Amino acid sequence: MATDPLDYLNSPQICKISIPSQGGRKILLDCLAYRMSDRLVVEFMPGRLPVDTINTEKNCLLSVDTGSIGFSLSAAIEQIEGDRRIILNEVTPITISREQTRDFFRVDTQLPVNMAHYPPKGNAEQDKPIVGEAINISGSGIMITFPGTIEPFKKNQRIKIDIPIPEPRLQSVTCLCTVMRVHQRQDGRYVVGFKFDTLEDSDQDKIIGYCLALQREQLRLKVRILGTT
């Protein structure tokens, strides 16, 4: 096992990066990161990097998960090269723990999910399963869209969710979740963020395995697009 976390970036890794903006908010993006001597090169898909809003005076936070280990790095922005690349220096490891990076690693997906109120309302019509589509998922939460015709969810409401995990083989995960945020889009559909409350370790591992499988596929695609070797 590598003793220096940067050794895991000797070859390109798909990562998440939190970039400070001039408005004080964080810009969260997917990226490819790899080591170049004592610096890090971070590359982005075309059109994703909002160059004009970046605050170069503050550090970025880069989160890496190789499957066997997860860690975070704080680094200063040395140079922004167009809208595709940032060079980072003064790289400092923050954590070397999978537990602390599970929430950060949220991957986009398309998964059908079935949901039910908890506890049940005792009404056959109201207790029918609600069908939604997950649009992203991590080891600690899930974001789901629903038709605008359903009864809106409320913050802190508890819901039972059944999630089919297709990779590496079809498995089902069931857990209780808490509604953390609710947003209605212009097209009328609801976007609801849930935090997992009763997720077993084995079920969390299934979800993380699925996330890592998606990330590996995204890495292969992005390496081809970015032309990174």
C-alpha positions as a Markdown table, in Angstrom:
| # | Residue | x | y | z |
|---|---|---|---|---|
| 1 | Met | 0.0 | 0.0 | 0.0 |
| 2 | Ala | 1.2 | 3.5 | -0.9 |
| 3 | Thr | 2.4 | 5.5 | 2.1 |
| 4 | Asp | 1.9 | 8.9 | 0.4 |
| 5 | Pro | -1.7 | 9.5 | -0.8 |
| 6 | Leu | -0.3 | 11.4 | -3.8 |
| 7 | Asp | 1.1 | 8.1 | -5.0 |
| 8 | Tyr | -2.4 | 7.0 | -5.9 |
| 9 | Leu | -2.5 | 9.9 | -8.4 |
| 10 | Asn | 0.5 | 8.8 | -10.4 |
| 11 | Ser | -2.1 | 7.7 | -12.9 |
| 12 | Pro | -5.3 | 9.6 | -13.6 |
| 13 | Gln | -8.1 | 9.1 | -11.1 |
| 14 | Ile | -11.7 | 10.2 | -11.4 |
| 15 | Cys | -12.3 | 12.6 | -8.5 |
| 16 | Lys | -14.6 | 15.2 | -7.0 |
| 17 | Ile | -13.3 | 18.7 | -6.5 |
| 18 | Ser | -14.8 | 21.6 | -4.5 |
| 19 | Ile | -13.6 | 24.9 | -5.9 |
| 20 | Pro | -14.2 | 28.2 | -4.1 |
| 21 | Ser | -16.1 | 30.8 | -5.9 |
| 22 | Gln | -15.9 | 34.6 | -5.6 |
| 23 | Gly | -19.5 | 34.6 | -4.2 |
| 24 | Gly | -18.4 | 32.4 | -1.3 |
| 25 | Arg | -20.1 | 29.3 | -2.5 |
| 26 | Lys | -18.5 | 26.0 | -3.5 |
| 27 | Ile | -18.4 | 24.7 | -7.1 |
| 28 | Leu | -18.6 | 20.9 | -7.0 |
| 29 | Leu | -17.4 | 19.2 | -10.2 |
| 30 | Asp | -16.2 | 15.8 | -11.5 |
| 31 | Cys | -12.7 | 15.8 | -12.8 |
| 32 | Leu | -9.6 | 13.8 | -13.6 |
| 33 | Ala | -6.6 | 14.4 | -11.4 |
| 34 | Tyr | -3.1 | 13.2 | -11.7 |
| 35 | Arg | 0.3 | 13.9 | -10.2 |
| 36 | Met | 2.9 | 16.0 | -12.0 |
| 37 | Ser | 6.0 | 16.2 | -9.7 |
| 38 | Asp | 4.9 | 18.0 | -6.5 |
| 39 | Arg | 1.8 | 19.4 | -8.3 |
| 40 | Leu | -1.6 | 18.1 | -9.3 |
| 41 | Val | -3.1 | 18.5 | -12.7 |
| 42 | Val | -6.9 | 18.6 | -12.6 |
| 43 | Glu | -8.8 | 18.3 | -15.9 |
| 44 | Phe | -12.5 | 18.9 | -16.7 |
| 45 | Met | -15.0 | 18.2 | -19.4 |
| 46 | Pro | -15.4 | 21.1 | -21.9 |
| 47 | Gly | -17.7 | 23.9 | -20.7 |
| 48 | Arg | -17.9 | 22.7 | -17.1 |
| 49 | Leu | -15.4 | 25.0 | -15.4 |
| 50 | Pro | -16.8 | 28.5 | -14.6 |
| 51 | Val | -13.4 | 30.2 | -14.9 |
| 52 | Asp | -14.7 | 33.8 | -14.2 |
| 53 | Thr | -16.3 | 32.9 | -10.9 |
| 54 | Ile | -13.3 | 31.1 | -9.3 |
| 55 | Asn | -11.7 | 32.6 | -6.2 |
| 56 | Thr | -8.0 | 31.8 | -6.7 |
| 57 | Glu | -7.1 | 33.1 | -3.2 |
| 58 | Lys | -8.7 | 30.1 | -1.4 |
| 59 | Asn | -7.9 | 26.4 | -1.5 |
| 60 | Cys | -9.7 | 23.6 | -3.4 |
| 61 | Leu | -10.7 | 20.4 | -1.8 |
| 62 | Leu | -10.1 | 17.3 | -3.9 |
| 63 | Ser | -11.7 | 14.0 | -2.8 |
| 64 | Val | -10.4 | 10.7 | -4.2 |
| 65 | Asp | -11.8 | 7.2 | -3.8 |
| 66 | Thr | -9.8 | 4.3 | -5.4 |
| 67 | Gly | -12.1 | 1.6 | -4.0 |
| 68 | Ser | -9.6 | 0.4 | -1.5 |
| 69 | Ile | -8.9 | 3.8 | 0.1 |
| 70 | Gly | -10.4 | 7.2 | 0.1 |
| 71 | Phe | -8.8 | 10.5 | 1.0 |
| 72 | Ser | -9.1 | 14.3 | 0.7 |
| 73 | Leu | -6.5 | 16.8 | -0.3 |
| 74 | Ser | -6.4 | 20.6 | 0.2 |
| 75 | Ala | -4.5 | 22.5 | -2.5 |
| 76 | Ala | -3.9 | 26.0 | -3.7 |
| 77 | Ile | -4.7 | 27.1 | -7.2 |
| 78 | Glu | -1.4 | 27.9 | -9.0 |
| 79 | Gln | -2.8 | 28.4 | -12.5 |
| 80 | Ile | -6.0 | 28.1 | -14.5 |
| 81 | Glu | -5.4 | 27.0 | -18.1 |
| 82 | Gly | -8.5 | 27.8 | -20.2 |
| 83 | Asp | -11.7 | 26.1 | -19.2 |
| 84 | Arg | -10.3 | 22.6 | -19.1 |
| 85 | Arg | -7.4 | 22.5 | -16.6 |
| 86 | Ile | -6.3 | 23.8 | -13.2 |
| 87 | Ile | -2.8 | 23.3 | -11.8 |
| 88 | Leu | -2.7 | 22.9 | -8.0 |
| 89 | Asn | 0.2 | 23.2 | -5.6 |
| 90 | Glu | 0.8 | 23.2 | -1.8 |
| 91 | Val | -1.0 | 19.9 | -1.7 |
| 92 | Thr | -1.8 | 18.7 | 1.8 |
| 93 | Pro | -3.6 | 15.4 | 2.7 |
| 94 | Ile | -6.7 | 16.0 | 4.9 |
| 95 | Thr | -8.1 | 12.5 | 5.5 |
| 96 | Ile | -7.3 | 9.0 | 4.5 |
| 97 | Ser | -10.6 | 7.3 | 5.3 |
| 98 | Arg | -13.3 | 5.8 | 3.1 |
| 99 | Glu | -15.9 | 6.7 | 5.8 |
| 100 | Gln | -15.3 | 10.4 | 5.4 |
| 101 | Thr | -15.5 | 10.4 | 1.6 |
| 102 | Arg | -18.6 | 8.3 | 1.1 |
| 103 | Asp | -21.0 | 11.3 | 1.0 |
| 104 | Phe | -18.7 | 13.3 | -1.2 |
| 105 | Phe | -18.7 | 10.6 | -3.9 |
| 106 | Arg | -22.1 | 11.1 | -5.3 |
| 107 | Val | -22.5 | 9.7 | -8.9 |
| 108 | Asp | -25.2 | 10.4 | -11.5 |
| 109 | Thr | -27.4 | 7.5 | -12.3 |
| 110 | Gln | -30.9 | 6.5 | -13.6 |
| 111 | Leu | -32.5 | 4.0 | -11.3 |
| 112 | Pro | -36.2 | 3.3 | -10.7 |
| 113 | Val | -37.1 | 3.3 | -7.0 |
| 114 | Asn | -40.2 | 2.3 | -5.0 |
| 115 | Met | -41.1 | 4.3 | -1.9 |
| 116 | Ala | -43.7 | 4.1 | 0.9 |
| 117 | His | -44.6 | 6.3 | 3.8 |
| 118 | Tyr | -43.3 | 5.4 | 7.2 |
| 119 | Pro | -45.1 | 4.6 | 9.3 |
| 120 | Pro | -47.9 | 3.5 | 6.9 |
| 121 | Lys | -50.9 | 5.8 | 6.9 |
| 122 | Gly | -53.4 | 2.8 | 7.0 |
| 123 | Asn | -55.1 | 3.9 | 3.9 |
| 124 | Ala | -54.9 | 1.5 | 0.9 |
| 125 | Glu | -54.8 | 4.4 | -1.6 |
| 126 | Gln | -52.3 | 6.6 | 0.3 |
| 127 | Asp | -50.1 | 3.6 | 1.1 |
| 128 | Lys | -49.6 | 2.5 | -2.5 |
| 129 | Pro | -45.9 | 2.5 | -3.5 |
| 130 | Ile | -44.7 | 5.8 | -5.0 |
| 131 | Val | -42.5 | 5.3 | -8.1 |
| 132 | Gly | -39.6 | 7.7 | -8.7 |
| 133 | Glu | -36.3 | 7.8 | -10.5 |
| 134 | Ala | -33.0 | 8.2 | -8.8 |
| 135 | Ile | -30.7 | 10.8 | -10.5 |
| 136 | Asn | -27.7 | 10.5 | -8.2 |
| 137 | Ile | -26.6 | 8.3 | -5.3 |
| 138 | Ser | -23.9 | 8.0 | -2.7 |
| 139 | Gly | -23.1 | 5.8 | 0.3 |
| 140 | Ser | -25.1 | 8.1 | 2.5 |
| 141 | Gly | -28.0 | 9.5 | 0.4 |
| 142 | Ile | -29.9 | 9.6 | -2.8 |
| 143 | Met | -31.6 | 12.2 | -5.0 |
| 144 | Ile | -34.9 | 11.2 | -6.6 |
| 145 | Thr | -37.3 | 12.8 | -9.0 |
| 146 | Phe | -41.1 | 12.3 | -8.9 |
| 147 | Pro | -44.1 | 13.4 | -11.0 |
| 148 | Gly | -45.6 | 16.7 | -10.0 |
| 149 | Thr | -48.9 | 14.9 | -9.5 |
| 150 | Ile | -47.9 | 13.3 | -6.2 |
| 151 | Glu | -48.4 | 14.7 | -2.8 |
| 152 | Pro | -45.3 | 16.8 | -2.0 |
| 153 | Phe | -42.8 | 15.4 | 0.4 |
| 154 | Lys | -42.0 | 17.4 | 3.5 |
| 155 | Lys | -38.6 | 18.1 | 5.1 |
| 156 | Asn | -37.7 | 15.5 | 7.9 |
| 157 | Gln | -40.5 | 13.2 | 6.6 |
| 158 | Arg | -39.5 | 9.5 | 6.9 |
| 159 | Ile | -39.8 | 7.3 | 3.8 |
| 160 | Lys | -39.0 | 3.6 | 3.1 |
| 161 | Ile | -37.1 | 3.1 | -0.1 |
| 162 | Asp | -36.4 | 0.1 | -2.2 |
| 163 | Ile | -33.4 | 0.5 | -4.6 |
| 164 | Pro | -32.4 | -2.0 | -7.2 |
| 165 | Ile | -28.6 | -2.1 | -7.5 |
| 166 | Pro | -27.7 | -3.4 | -11.0 |
| 167 | Glu | -23.9 | -3.7 | -10.6 |
| 168 | Pro | -21.9 | -5.8 | -10.2 |
| 169 | Arg | -25.0 | -8.0 | -10.1 |
| 170 | Leu | -28.7 | -7.2 | -9.6 |
| 171 | Gln | -29.4 | -6.7 | -5.8 |
| 172 | Ser | -32.1 | -4.9 | -3.9 |
| 173 | Val | -31.4 | -2.5 | -1.0 |
| 174 | Thr | -34.2 | -1.4 | 1.4 |
| 175 | Cys | -33.9 | 1.2 | 4.1 |
| 176 | Leu | -35.6 | 4.1 | 5.9 |
| 177 | Cys | -34.6 | 7.6 | 4.8 |
| 178 | Thr | -35.3 | 11.1 | 5.9 |
| 179 | Val | -36.2 | 13.9 | 3.5 |
| 180 | Met | -33.5 | 16.6 | 3.6 |
| 181 | Arg | -34.6 | 18.9 | 0.8 |
| 182 | Val | -37.4 | 19.3 | -1.7 |
| 183 | His | -37.4 | 21.3 | -4.9 |
| 184 | Gln | -40.0 | 21.6 | -7.7 |
| 185 | Arg | -38.6 | 22.1 | -11.1 |
| 186 | Gln | -40.1 | 24.3 | -13.9 |
| 187 | Asp | -41.4 | 21.2 | -15.6 |
| 188 | Gly | -43.4 | 20.4 | -12.4 |
| 189 | Arg | -41.4 | 17.4 | -11.3 |
| 190 | Tyr | -40.2 | 17.2 | -7.7 |
| 191 | Val | -36.5 | 16.7 | -6.9 |
| 192 | Val | -36.1 | 15.3 | -3.4 |
| 193 | Gly | -32.9 | 14.6 | -1.5 |
| 194 | Phe | -32.9 | 11.8 | 1.1 |
| 195 | Lys | -30.4 | 10.8 | 3.8 |
| 196 | Phe | -30.1 | 7.0 | 4.5 |
| 197 | Asp | -31.0 | 6.4 | 8.2 |
| 198 | Thr | -31.1 | 2.6 | 8.7 |
| 199 | Leu | -28.7 | 1.4 | 6.0 |
| 200 | Glu | -26.9 | -1.9 | 6.9 |
| 201 | Asp | -23.1 | -1.9 | 6.3 |
| 202 | Ser | -23.5 | -4.7 | 3.7 |
| 203 | Asp | -26.1 | -2.7 | 1.8 |
| 204 | Gln | -23.9 | 0.4 | 2.0 |
| 205 | Asp | -21.1 | -1.6 | 0.5 |
| 206 | Lys | -23.5 | -2.7 | -2.4 |
| 207 | Ile | -24.2 | 1.0 | -3.1 |
| 208 | Ile | -20.6 | 2.0 | -2.9 |
| 209 | Gly | -19.6 | -0.9 | -5.2 |
| 210 | Tyr | -22.2 | 0.3 | -7.7 |
| 211 | Cys | -20.9 | 3.9 | -7.4 |
| 212 | Leu | -17.3 | 2.8 | -8.0 |
| 213 | Ala | -18.4 | 0.8 | -11.0 |
| 214 | Leu | -20.1 | 3.8 | -12.5 |
| 215 | Gln | -17.0 | 6.0 | -11.7 |
| 216 | Arg | -14.7 | 3.5 | -13.4 |
| 217 | Glu | -16.9 | 3.7 | -16.5 |
| 218 | Gln | -17.0 | 7.5 | -16.4 |
| 219 | Leu | -13.2 | 7.5 | -16.0 |
| 220 | Arg | -12.7 | 5.4 | -19.1 |
| 221 | Leu | -15.0 | 7.8 | -21.0 |
| 222 | Lys | -13.5 | 10.9 | -19.7 |
| 223 | Val | -9.9 | 9.7 | -20.3 |
| 224 | Arg | -10.9 | 9.1 | -24.0 |
| 225 | Ile | -12.6 | 12.6 | -24.2 |
| 226 | Leu | -9.8 | 14.4 | -22.5 |
| 227 | Gly | -7.1 | 12.5 | -24.4 |
| 228 | Thr | -5.2 | 11.7 | -21.1 |
| 229 | Thr | -2.8 | 8.8 | -21.2 |
